[in-house]
Amino acid sequence: MIQRPRGTRDFGPVEMAKRRKVESAMREACAVFGFGEVVTPTFEHAELFTLRSGQNVVDEMYVFRDKGDREMALRPEITASVVRFYVNEMSNFPKPLKLYYVGNCFRYENPQSGRYREFFQLGAELIGTKNPESDAEVIALAVNCIRSAGLENFVVRVGHIGILKAMVNKEIGDEKLAGEVLHMIDKEDWDAMGEMFDARALPRQLFDKIAAIADMKGELELLNNLDQSEATGYLQELFGVLKLYGIEDCLIDMGIVRGLDYYTGMVFEIDAPRLGAEKQIMGGGSYTLSELFGGEPVFSTGFAIGIDRVVLALEAEREIAVPAQLDAYVVPAKDDMRKYAFGIVARLRSQGLRADVDLMRRSMSKNLKYASSVNARYAVIVGKEEMAKRMVTLRDMKSGEQRQVMADDIASEIRKS
Ligand code: HAM
């Protein structure tokens, strides 16, 4: 038997119904915020991602040569593609440009619960500006997506990469080394960072200063402990706008560095604490990428939500309720009622009900068993006498209750209940 590749999943109809429900709620939130959907290719020139996405992402990328000997990559994320699309075709569009997307991404990670090699993101990018209002708009959208999906327990943390990035770059000098330090901060791998500082004879005070800033997590007032700077003033203003949007419970987290390298200013993450190790259900921030892809520099802010993790987090809170796959399953009592049964199912479908009919020429009792096993809400039984009176028997599959209704009224009877 051929198995599916490690880190990938198959989704059955019930699971897909749950996933689509979550996805539709989040799509609707994007639409309500005035964002329009875009779709970009599943694979791109590998260079699109190697230019700036960061070593972590590059190490995990699925890269291959196509038949024209071009180096291609399955997308590890979608932001770079959206910015490429913007540079290629949308740079003259009125600003700000508000775009959202849903798609699969690929990263060669160590699979575990909540971490896959193929996973699904819903993300949004607001292109063309960078100020507290536009950043607040993007944070508000991310929060609204998560709320619309129905999740109750989540924590929004907001930081500013400018402070740590500027300090590390200035004090360390070497860009590559500074990048490695930032990744260690992102992973909160203090032991490795200590060893690196010792091995490279980097100043211990710098380590302590970084650790102290990265440790600033809590209420907005924490910012008073930092030297007042452009970044702290920016965050204070941003929190003021968030309040106007009715978002009052965000925390400050100056330790957010993010695994991708393109961020320049505000950065934010959302966790679902119940998920344990893979609790980060969303990540985002403000960045510039367009100039790397041959366009004019343009400020943008965006985020991506891990749909798989949102579904897991919701299921940890309560069951995701989805409608039964079938409203009605039409059962001919005998062979000579089959044609009549087809007419009925066609009619129910045209009236918008989820309806099915016996396709296996089964006996009535086997058909009822089947209707129950697929969780049909009603069996519509077509008997000889009923057929003559243009009636059917409507059987509630849960209670077993049966009543006769006119064939013309089946849909309205089902809808009434
Ligand atoms: P990211 O933090 O790399 O950011 O990914 C966003 C979200 O995707 C994560 O918070 C997580 O929920 C989910 N995710 C990432 N990797 C996996 C995985 N292996 N399995 C399951 N879920 C995963 C970005 O991708 C940026 N493009 C976000 C962004 C948009 N920044 C600006 N604009």
Boltz pocket constraint, residues with backbone or C-beta under 6 A from the ligand:
constraints:
  - pocket:
      binder: B
      contacts: [[A, 76], [A, 77], [A, 78], [A, 79], [A, 80], [A, 107], [A, 109], [A, 114], [A, 115], [A, 116], [A, 117], [A, 118], [A, 119], [A, 120], [A, 121], [A, 123], [A, 124], [A, 125], [A, 259], [A, 260], [A, 270], [A, 280], [A, 281], [A, 282], [A, 283], [A, 284], [A, 285], [A, 287], [A, 301], [A, 302], [A, 303], [A, 304], [A, 305], [A, 306], [A, 307], [A, 308], [A, 309]]
      max_distance: 6.0
